[in-house]
Amino acid sequence: MEKNDIILNTNRDIASEDTYKAVRGYVVDAQKQVTVAVNSAMVIAYWNIW
């Protein structure tokens, strides 16, 4: 098996599906927080430049 091969588990149970959804939710929330922080920093920078 190659290093970058993806292993698909077709026998996932409910717990692993719930875990996936929880982890995905954390990642999406973190991405939203990063977006807000970057936008705020850009507004402040543009305000100071102008």
Secondary structure, 3 states (H helix, E strand, C coil): CCCCCCCCCCCCCHHHHHHHHHHHHHHHHHHHHHHHHHHHHHHHHHHHHC
